[in-house]
Amino acid sequence: MKAVRVRQYGGPDAMTIEELPVPTPGTGQALVKIEAAGVNFIDIYQRMGQYPLPLPFTPGQEGAGIVEKTGPEVTEVSPGDRVAYASAIGSYAGYAAVPAWRLVKLPATIDSKTAAALMLQGMTAHYLTHSTYPLKSGESCLVHAAAGGVGLLLLQMAKRRGARTIGTVSTREKAELAKAHGADEIILYSGQDFETEVKRITGGRGVQVVYDSVGKATFEKSLNCLSPRGCLVLYGQSSGPVDPFDPQILNAKGGLFLTRPSLHHYTATRDELLSRAADVLVWVASGELRVRIGAEFPLSQAAEAHRRLAGRMTTGKVLLIT
């Protein structure tokens, strides 16, 4: 089978295509024929060594396809099942041996591309808006990278909960896209100071929560955008990791809260995984939630997919088609 491999940490060209044997599923695993793999910032962090993995490895934390066979002691899925998953390494390949408990069966109305675009980012938007900081009707939130894969889904879920949504984007085209997906207010950070704009939009009160996947470049001003006892949810670091800081700053700025979650913490059991996945799959099937696939690349162009995602040249979801 064809697979993308990383043999040393580095830039996009650290990924190469190799021919590997199809894996044999072990105890508790299922062999999935991958039809589409999601491209996410965590893949970039792992490729660069920010989140180090033993070398060599096949990147990719998200995929969708068909179960070909199962290993011993698997009860969750059967051969022939259409499935999708997140938070299991190795989806940039023709096949992957995946822990069966991580697999979610797909309804007939959801195709593999949509599922691969939805699992990691859809469940991320779900836990952010429903668990980490459960938005209430009438509250305001600031969403950085609002035209990205998580951003577009997060806006829709925030509106579904009755929140006022403010999104930051880099271009007018992305602004229109974010508005079409639920942004009440848009800030073009390439020409506007987002802290100043948030305070203007909220009459100086600030927002109850900031959902920040950017990290270093936005961290300080994100704190300044919060109302007293507001919460900064830092769920990514596309601009780099945040520098160490004195936690007394949180007190001085109004008794603020700061958290750094990840999807793994919010899908740690199969029951929670299936509950979150069921919500997002039902919402997509009913038309309540729209998934935008912004770009598709063949497996051989994984490096270009990473370049575009890291360079903020994409909107919505980026997929690799195997």
C-alpha positions in Angstrom: 0.0 0.0 0.0 1.0 3.6 -0.4 1.7 5.5 2.8 3.2 8.9 3.8 6.2 8.5 6.1 8.1 10.9 8.3 11.6 9.7 9.0 13.0 12.9 10.5 11.3 16.0 11.9 11.1 19.0 9.6 9.2 20.9 7.0 6.6 19.6 4.6 9.2 17.8 2.5 10.1 15.6 5.5 7.1 13.6 4.3 7.7 11.0 1.6 5.6 8.4 -0.1 6.6 4.8 0.5 5.3 1.4 -0.4 4.5 -0.5 2.9 2.8 -3.9 3.6 -0.9 -3.7 4.5 -1.0 -3.9 8.3 -2.5 -6.9 10.2 -5.0 -5.9 12.8 -4.0 -6.9 16.3 -6.1 -7.6 19.3 -8.8 -4.9 19.6 -8.0 -3.4 16.2 -9.8 -3.2 12.9 -8.2 -2.8 9.5 -9.7 0.1 7.7 -9.4 0.8 4.0 -8.9 4.5 4.1 -10.9 6.4 1.4 -10.3 10.0 2.8 -8.0 11.4 5.5 -8.4 14.7 7.2 -5.4 17.1 7.4 -5.1 18.9 10.7 -2.7 21.2 12.4 -1.8 18.5 14.9 -0.3 16.6 11.9 1.9 19.6 11.2 3.0 19.8 14.9 3.8 16.1 14.9 5.7 16.4 11.6 7.8 19.3 13.0 8.5 17.5 16.3 6.5 20.0 18.4 4.4 17.0 19.5 7.1 14.3 19.1 6.3 10.8 18.0 8.8 7.8 17.6 10.4 7.9 14.2 9.5 6.8 11.5 5.7 7.2 11.5 2.8 7.6 9.2 1.0 10.9 10.0 -2.7 11.6 10.1 -5.2 11.5 13.0 -8.4 11.3 11.1 -9.9 9.1 8.4 -12.9 7.4 6.9 -13.4 4.2 4.9 -14.5 0.6 5.1 -13.6 -2.1 7.6 -11.8 -4.9 5.8 -11.1 -7.2 8.7 -11.0 -7.3 12.4 -8.5 -8.6 15.0 -9.3 -10.7 18.0 -11.7 -9.4 20.7 -13.3 -6.8 18.5 -17.0 -6.3 19.1 -17.6 -2.7 18.0 -17.4 -3.1 14.2 -17.6 -5.8 11.5 -16.1 -6.2 8.1 -18.0 -4.1 5.5 -18.9 -1.4 8.0 -18.4 2.1 6.8 -16.6 4.0 9.6 -14.8 7.1 10.5 -12.4 8.0 13.3 -10.2 10.6 14.9 -7.3 10.6 17.4 -5.6 7.5 16.1 -2.3 7.9 14.2 -1.7 6.7 10.6 -4.5 7.8 8.3 -2.2 9.1 5.5 -2.1 5.7 4.0 -4.2 3.2 2.0 -5.0 1.2 5.1 -4.7 1.7 8.8 -5.0 -0.7 11.8 -7.2 1.4 14.2 -8.3 0.7 17.8 -11.8 -0.6 17.2 -13.3 1.4 20.1 -12.3 4.6 18.3 -14.4 3.7 15.2 -17.8 5.3 14.6 -20.2 3.7 12.2 -21.5 6.0 9.5 -25.1 6.5 8.5 -25.9 5.9 4.8 -26.5 9.6 4.3 -22.8 10.6 5.2 -20.1 9.9 2.6 -16.5 9.2 3.5 -15.3 12.6 2.5 -17.8 14.4 4.7 -17.0 12.0 7.5 -13.3 12.6 7.2 -13.9 16.3 7.2 -16.1 16.1 10.3 -14.7 13.7 12.9 -11.8 15.6 14.4 -12.9 19.1 13.7 -16.6 18.5 14.3 -16.1 16.9 17.6 -13.6 19.5 18.6 -16.1 22.3 17.9 -18.6 20.2 19.9 -16.6 19.8 23.0 -15.5 23.5 22.9 -19.0 24.8 22.8 -20.8 22.2 24.8 -18.2 21.1 27.5 -15.1 23.2 27.9 -17.1 26.4 27.9 -20.8 25.5 27.4 -22.2 28.6 25.7 -25.5 30.0 27.0 -28.0 32.0 25.0 -27.1 35.7 25.0 -23.4 35.2 25.7 -20.7 36.4 23.3 -17.8 34.5 22.0 -14.7 35.4 19.9 -13.6 32.8 17.4 -10.1 33.1 15.9 -9.5 31.6 12.5 -13.2 31.7 11.9 -13.1 30.5 8.3 -11.0 27.4 9.1 -12.3 23.9 9.5 -13.0 24.1 13.2 -14.0 27.8 13.0 -16.8 27.3 10.5 -18.3 24.5 12.6 -17.8 26.3 15.8 -19.6 29.3 14.6 -22.6 27.2 13.6 -22.7 25.4 17.0 -22.3 28.6 18.9 -25.3 30.1 17.0 -27.3 26.9 17.6 -26.8 27.6 21.4 -28.0 31.2 21.0 -24.6 32.9 21.4 -23.5 36.1 19.7 -20.5 35.3 17.5 -17.5 37.4 16.6 -14.9 35.9 14.2 -11.4 36.9 13.1 -10.3 36.3 9.5 -7.5 37.5 7.2 -9.4 38.3 4.0 -12.7 39.7 2.8 -13.4 36.4 1.0 -13.0 34.5 4.3 -15.1 37.2 6.0 -18.0 36.4 3.6 -17.6 32.7 4.2 -17.6 33.1 8.0 -20.7 35.3 7.9 -22.5 32.6 5.8 -21.7 30.1 8.5 -23.0 32.1 11.5 -20.6 35.0 12.3 -22.6 38.0 13.6 -19.5 40.2 13.5 -16.3 39.9 11.5 -12.9 41.4 12.3 -10.3 41.5 9.5 -7.2 41.1 11.6 -4.9 41.9 8.7 -6.1 45.5 8.9 -7.8 45.9 12.2 -6.7 45.4 15.8 -9.0 42.6 17.1 -8.8 43.7 20.7 -10.0 47.2 19.9 -12.7 45.9 17.7 -14.0 43.4 20.2 -14.2 46.1 22.9 -16.1 48.4 20.4 -18.5 45.6 19.4 -19.3 44.7 23.0 -19.5 48.2 24.3 -16.3 47.7 26.3 -17.7 44.7 28.2 -15.7 42.0 26.4 -16.8 38.5 25.6 -17.4 35.6 27.9 -15.1 33.2 26.0 -12.4 33.3 23.4 -11.8 30.1 21.3 -8.2 30.5 20.2 -6.4 28.0 18.0 -3.7 30.5 17.0 -1.7 30.6 20.2 1.4 32.8 20.6 0.4 35.7 18.2 -3.1 36.2 19.7 -2.7 35.1 23.3 -2.2 38.4 25.2 -4.9 40.3 23.3 -7.3 37.4 23.6 -7.0 37.7 27.4 -7.7 41.4 27.0 -10.9 40.7 25.1 -12.5 38.8 28.0 -15.1 40.1 30.4 -14.4 39.6 34.1 -14.3 35.8 34.9 -14.2 35.1 31.2 -12.5 32.0 29.8 -9.7 31.7 27.2 -9.9 28.3 25.6 -6.5 27.7 23.9 -7.0 24.7 21.7 -4.2 25.1 19.2 -0.9 26.9 18.4 -0.8 27.6 14.7 1.5 30.6 15.3 3.6 28.8 17.8 3.4 27.9 21.5 2.6 30.5 24.1 5.5 31.9 26.1 5.6 31.2 29.9 3.7 33.8 31.8 2.8 34.8 35.4 -0.6 33.3 36.4 -1.2 36.5 38.5 -2.0 38.1 35.2 -5.3 36.2 35.2 -6.2 37.8 38.5 -5.2 41.3 37.4 -7.3 41.1 34.3 -10.5 40.1 36.1 -10.2 36.7 37.6 -9.9 35.0 34.2 -9.8 31.3 33.4 -7.4 29.7 31.0 -7.6 26.1 29.7 -5.7 24.1 27.1 -7.8 21.1 26.2 -7.6 18.6 23.3 -10.1 16.3 21.7 -8.6 13.2 23.4 -9.6 14.5 26.8 -13.2 14.8 25.6 -13.5 11.4 23.9 -11.7 9.4 26.5 -14.4 6.8 26.7 -16.4 5.1 23.9 -19.7 6.4 25.4 -18.5 10.0 25.2 -17.0 9.4 21.7 -20.3 8.0 20.4 -22.4 10.7 22.0 -20.4 13.6 20.5 -20.1 11.8 17.1 -23.9 11.1 17.1 -24.7 14.8 17.6 -22.5 16.1 14.8 -23.5 13.3 12.4 -27.2 13.9 13.0 -26.9 17.6 12.6 -25.1 17.2 9.3 -27.6 14.6 8.0 -30.5 17.0 8.9 -28.8 20.0 7.3 -28.4 21.9 10.6 -24.6 21.7 10.3 -22.8 22.4 7.1 -19.4 20.9 6.4 -17.1 22.8 3.9 -14.4 20.9 2.1 -12.1 23.6 0.9 -9.4 21.5 -0.8 -8.6 17.9 -1.8 -5.2 16.5 -2.6 -4.0 13.0 -3.6 -1.8 11.2 -1.0 1.3 12.1 -3.1 0.7 15.8 -2.4 0.5 15.7 1.3 3.4 18.1 1.5 1.5 20.7 -0.5 -1.6 20.2 1.7 0.5 21.0 4.7 2.0 24.1 3.1 -1.4 25.4 2.2 -2.9 24.8 5.7 0.1 26.3 7.5 0.2 29.2 5.1 -3.5 30.1 5.8 -4.3 29.5 2.2 -7.3 27.3 2.9 -10.8 27.5 4.1 -12.9 24.8 5.7 -11.4 21.3 5.6 -8.4 19.9 3.8 -8.5 16.3 2.7 -6.2 13.7 1.3 -7.9 11.2 -1.0 -6.3 7.8 -1.1 
